[in-house]
Amino acid sequence: MKTSEYVYDQNQTKKIISEVTFVTITVNVILSAFKLFAGIFASSGAMVSDAIHTLSDVLTTVIAYIGVRMSKKEADDHHNYGHDRFECVVSLILAGLLLATGLGIGYSGIKIMFSGNIDTLKAPGLLALIAAAVSIAAKEWMYWYTRVRAKKIGSSAFMADAWHHRSDALSSVGALIGIAGARLGLPVLDPIASVVICLFIIKVSVDIFREATRKMTDRACDRETEEEILNLIITHHHVLGVDKLSTRMFGDKIYVDAEISVDGSQTLEDAHKIAEEIHDEIEKKYPNVKHIMIHENPANPVKQENGAE
């Protein structure tokens, strides 16, 4: 990649990061204020819980923004391999915040359910139902908005934030069902909805935690990608065999180490040229490959069985 192209990509990435952060925070602040007002005014505990969940999105977005910006920094004397794993650290923090939020909401719902005052609960007003419907539409849109841009810049932290939006949309579905049921004469469904919301949030937090942990522990990339890289190397016309292929995830990036067999009678310069060609082909096909190490092992070329000396 040329320097001008690299600078362009960096500027585009920074622009997307700032844009997603601004849109997400703005929408979440407005939406959480609306849902909190609706929950209090319409006497809906489920909607108040949902508003708290949405408000937590503001904090997670700020954390995601910090993590993404740090991960995009260039390598320096203290981080020779770059800062990619900062996104994993941020994802772990987001998972912890989600888990704490979910447990808090679940505890609140269970406390109301076993308070012995279920029959005295006031049925939620129509405004709470409207707020739930608006929240579902808004948060689902935010999920897709953030997801598309997270994939564009290869950001696991923003992808985790996108799933946070999806968990909020699902929690609003639970709130909608609970509020509707309570309005139909089953007030217990409102706190039950809070417990359902809790389960959704915990599930998402566990998924984010597992994915971030996987990327921090040098796990190999997926089998399909590894096999494609192997086929790309072995089909090169000067490669006699692949002695070893190892891959590992470094944040959202892939590191590749390969040992190939080449004709041992050729010059070091020719052997190095083969390694460079394979290196460039892999980088071109897989933009998320950050580092490639190709080691050449000398071997005798396979003799053709045609009687020739």
RAZIBEL-V58665 format. One record per residue. N is the residue number from 1. RES is the residue in one letter. BURIAL is I if it has 9 or more other C-alpha atoms within 8 Angstrom, else O. Layout:
n=N res=RES burial=BURIAL
n=N res=RES burial=BURIAL
This chain:
n=1 res=M burial=O
n=2 res=K burial=O
n=3 res=T burial=O
n=4 res=S burial=O
n=5 res=E burial=O
n=6 res=Y burial=I
n=7 res=V burial=O
n=8 res=Y burial=O
n=9 res=D burial=O
n=10 res=Q burial=O
n=11 res=N burial=O
n=12 res=Q burial=O
n=13 res=T burial=I
n=14 res=K burial=I
n=15 res=K burial=O
n=16 res=I burial=I
n=17 res=I burial=I
n=18 res=S burial=I
n=19 res=E burial=O
n=20 res=V burial=I
n=21 res=T burial=I
n=22 res=F burial=O
n=23 res=V burial=O
n=24 res=T burial=I
n=25 res=I burial=I
n=26 res=T burial=O
n=27 res=V burial=O
n=28 res=N burial=I
n=29 res=V burial=I
n=30 res=I burial=O
n=31 res=L burial=I
n=32 res=S burial=I
n=33 res=A burial=I
n=34 res=F burial=I
n=35 res=K burial=I
n=36 res=L burial=I
n=37 res=F burial=O
n=38 res=A burial=I
n=39 res=G burial=I
n=40 res=I burial=I
n=41 res=F burial=O
n=42 res=A burial=I
n=43 res=S burial=I
n=44 res=S burial=I
n=45 res=G burial=I
n=46 res=A burial=I
n=47 res=M burial=I
n=48 res=V burial=I
n=49 res=S burial=I
n=50 res=D burial=I
n=51 res=A burial=I
n=52 res=I burial=I
n=53 res=H burial=I
n=54 res=T burial=I
n=55 res=L burial=I
n=56 res=S burial=I
n=57 res=D burial=I
n=58 res=V burial=I
n=59 res=L burial=O
n=60 res=T burial=I
n=61 res=T burial=I
n=62 res=V burial=I
n=63 res=I burial=I
n=64 res=A burial=I
n=65 res=Y burial=I
n=66 res=I burial=O
n=67 res=G burial=I
n=68 res=V burial=I
n=69 res=R burial=I
n=70 res=M burial=I
n=71 res=S burial=I
n=72 res=K burial=O
n=73 res=K burial=O
n=74 res=E burial=O
n=75 res=A burial=I
n=76 res=D burial=O
n=77 res=D burial=O
n=78 res=H burial=O
n=79 res=H burial=O
n=80 res=N burial=O
n=81 res=Y burial=O
n=82 res=G burial=I
n=83 res=H burial=I
n=84 res=D burial=I
n=85 res=R burial=I
n=86 res=F burial=I
n=87 res=E burial=I
n=88 res=C burial=I
n=89 res=V burial=I
n=90 res=V burial=I
n=91 res=S burial=I
n=92 res=L burial=I
n=93 res=I burial=O
n=94 res=L burial=I
n=95 res=A burial=I
n=96 res=G burial=I
n=97 res=L burial=I
n=98 res=L burial=I
n=99 res=L burial=I
n=100 res=A burial=O
n=101 res=T burial=I
n=102 res=G burial=I
n=103 res=L burial=I
n=104 res=G burial=I
n=105 res=I burial=I
n=106 res=G burial=I
n=107 res=Y burial=I
n=108 res=S burial=I
n=109 res=G burial=I
n=110 res=I burial=I
n=111 res=K burial=O
n=112 res=I burial=I
n=113 res=M burial=I
n=114 res=F burial=O
n=115 res=S burial=O
n=116 res=G burial=O
n=117 res=N burial=I
n=118 res=I burial=I
n=119 res=D burial=O
n=120 res=T burial=O
n=121 res=L burial=O
n=122 res=K burial=O
n=123 res=A burial=I
n=124 res=P burial=I
n=125 res=G burial=I
n=126 res=L burial=O
n=127 res=L burial=I
n=128 res=A burial=I
n=129 res=L burial=I
n=130 res=I burial=O
n=131 res=A burial=I
n=132 res=A burial=I
n=133 res=A burial=I
n=134 res=V burial=O
n=135 res=S burial=I
n=136 res=I burial=I
n=137 res=A burial=I
n=138 res=A burial=I
n=139 res=K burial=I
n=140 res=E burial=I
n=141 res=W burial=O
n=142 res=M burial=I
n=143 res=Y burial=I
n=144 res=W burial=I
n=145 res=Y burial=O
n=146 res=T burial=I
n=147 res=R burial=I
n=148 res=V burial=O
n=149 res=R burial=I
n=150 res=A burial=I
n=151 res=K burial=I
n=152 res=K burial=O
n=153 res=I burial=O
n=154 res=G burial=O
n=155 res=S burial=I
n=156 res=S burial=I
n=157 res=A burial=I
n=158 res=F burial=I
n=159 res=M burial=I
n=160 res=A burial=I
n=161 res=D burial=I
n=162 res=A burial=I
n=163 res=W burial=I
n=164 res=H burial=I
n=165 res=H burial=I
n=166 res=R burial=I
n=167 res=S burial=I
n=168 res=D burial=I
n=169 res=A burial=I
n=170 res=L burial=I
n=171 res=S burial=I
n=172 res=S burial=I
n=173 res=V burial=I
n=174 res=G burial=I
n=175 res=A burial=I
n=176 res=L burial=I
n=177 res=I burial=I
n=178 res=G burial=I
n=179 res=I burial=I
n=180 res=A burial=I
n=181 res=G burial=I
n=182 res=A burial=I
n=183 res=R burial=I
n=184 res=L burial=O
n=185 res=G burial=O
n=186 res=L burial=O
n=187 res=P burial=I
n=188 res=V burial=I
n=189 res=L burial=I
n=190 res=D burial=I
n=191 res=P burial=I
n=192 res=I burial=I
n=193 res=A burial=I
n=194 res=S burial=I
n=195 res=V burial=I
n=196 res=V burial=I
n=197 res=I burial=I
n=198 res=C burial=I
n=199 res=L burial=I
n=200 res=F burial=I
n=201 res=I burial=I
n=202 res=I burial=I
n=203 res=K burial=O
n=204 res=V burial=I
n=205 res=S burial=I
n=206 res=V burial=I
n=207 res=D burial=O
n=208 res=I burial=I
n=209 res=F burial=I
n=210 res=R burial=O
n=211 res=E burial=O
n=212 res=A burial=I
n=213 res=T burial=I
n=214 res=R burial=I
n=215 res=K burial=I
n=216 res=M burial=I
n=217 res=T burial=O
n=218 res=D burial=I
n=219 res=R burial=I
n=220 res=A burial=O
n=221 res=C burial=I
n=222 res=D burial=O
n=223 res=R burial=O
n=224 res=E burial=O
n=225 res=T burial=O
n=226 res=E burial=I
n=227 res=E burial=O
n=228 res=E burial=O
n=229 res=I burial=I
n=230 res=L burial=I
n=231 res=N burial=O
n=232 res=L burial=I
n=233 res=I burial=I
n=234 res=I burial=I
n=235 res=T burial=O
n=236 res=H burial=O
n=237 res=H burial=O
n=238 res=H burial=O
n=239 res=V burial=I
n=240 res=L burial=I
n=241 res=G burial=O
n=242 res=V burial=I
n=243 res=D burial=O
n=244 res=K burial=O
n=245 res=L burial=I
n=246 res=S burial=O
n=247 res=T burial=I
n=248 res=R burial=I
n=249 res=M burial=I
n=250 res=F burial=I
n=251 res=G burial=I
n=252 res=D burial=I
n=253 res=K burial=I
n=254 res=I burial=I
n=255 res=Y burial=I
n=256 res=V burial=I
n=257 res=D burial=I
n=258 res=A burial=I
n=259 res=E burial=I
n=260 res=I burial=I
n=261 res=S burial=I
n=262 res=V burial=I
n=263 res=D burial=I
n=264 res=G burial=I
n=265 res=S burial=O
n=266 res=Q burial=O
n=267 res=T burial=O
n=268 res=L burial=O
n=269 res=E burial=O
n=270 res=D burial=O
n=271 res=A burial=I
n=272 res=H burial=I
n=273 res=K burial=O
n=274 res=I burial=I
n=275 res=A burial=I
n=276 res=E burial=O
n=277 res=E burial=O
n=278 res=I burial=I
n=279 res=H burial=I
n=280 res=D burial=O
n=281 res=E burial=O
n=282 res=I burial=I
n=283 res=E burial=I
n=284 res=K burial=O
n=285 res=K burial=O
n=286 res=Y burial=O
n=287 res=P burial=O
n=288 res=N burial=I
n=289 res=V burial=I
n=290 res=K burial=I
n=291 res=H burial=O
n=292 res=I burial=I
n=293 res=M burial=O
n=294 res=I burial=I
n=295 res=H burial=I
n=296 res=E burial=I
n=297 res=N burial=I
n=298 res=P burial=I
n=299 res=A burial=I
n=300 res=N burial=O
n=301 res=P burial=O
n=302 res=V burial=O
n=303 res=K burial=O
n=304 res=Q burial=O
n=305 res=E burial=O
n=306 res=N burial=O
n=307 res=G burial=O
n=308 res=A burial=O
n=309 res=E burial=O
